[in-house]
Amino acid sequence: MFVMELTYTAPVEAVEEEMDAHIAWLDGYYASGVFLASGRKVPRDGGVILAHGVSRAEIEKIATEDPFTVAGVCTYRITEFIATRTSSDLAAARENPVL
């Protein structure tokens, strides 16, 4: 599983100009089952996406396709972790590590 942390590198007004395209991009990855949750950080200086089911290389490619990245209004920090425990709602994303 991945935590994709976005940090805005431009004023929020510039981010807002790309919001419709960003939401369409999010919708595509929700439809494919890759994205599990997303939202704005508080304070509003970026956002967070939880993703799963793809490799590190794939998630990095996905981040480069974000209209926010293309427009140069954010950077990504991607953290991979093994979700060995989840709520029942996220049971499908649970992982069993090889010991």
N, C-alpha and C positions, 0 to 999 in steps of 0.2 A: 504494500500500500504506500501511497505517497501523500505528503503534505506539500502542496504547491503554494508558497507564500509570495504574493505579489506586493511590490513596493512601488508606489507611484514616483516617477521621476520628473513629472510635469505638474503644473497646477491642476486642481480638480476640474476646472473649466475645460481644459484640453482632454482630460480623461472622459468627461461627459460627452464630448463630440464623438467619441468612439464607442459609446455605451451600447447602442443598438447592434452594432456589428459584434461586439464582445458577447452580448447576450445570445445572439444567433450562434456564435461559436460554442458557447456553453451548452446551448440546447442540443447541438449535434452530438456532443460527447455524453450528455445525459441520455440521449436516445440510444447511443451505442452501449451504454452500461458502464462506461469508464469513470464518469464522474458520479460521486455519491452525495456530496454536499458542497456548497459554496456560499460565500457571502463577504460583506465588507468588514474590514477590521475597524475597531473602535480604539482610538480616534480614526477617522477616515483617511488613512494614508496608504491604503492598499486593500488587499483581500486575501482570502484563503480558499483553496479548493482541495477536497479530499478525493483521491483517485485510486483506482485499482485495476488489476487485470491486464496490465501491459508491462513491458520491460522498462528499465531505466532509460534506454536509448529512445524508446517510443514516447515516454512522457516528456523527455527533453525536446523532442521534435514537436509534440503537441504544444508545448509552451511557446515555441518559436512561431507557431501559426496563430496565436492569439492576436486579434487585431490591436490590442493594447501594445503588444511587443512590436508588431509591424510598424505601428505609428510612433514608437519610441517613447511611450508615456509610462512604461513600467519595466521593472526587472523582476526576474523570478529567482527564488531560492527554493530548491527542491530537496526535501528530506524523505528518504525511504525508510520505512519501518515494517516490521512483521507484526500484523494485527492478530495476536494469539488469543485475545479476548475481545469480544464486542457485545453490544446489546443484541437482543434477538432480532431487531430490525436490520442489523448489519451482519447477520450470521453468514450470508453468502460471501461476504468479503473476508471472513476469518481465514487465517493461514495456519498451517501446521509446519513448523520449521523442521528441517532435517537436523537431527542431533548428532 
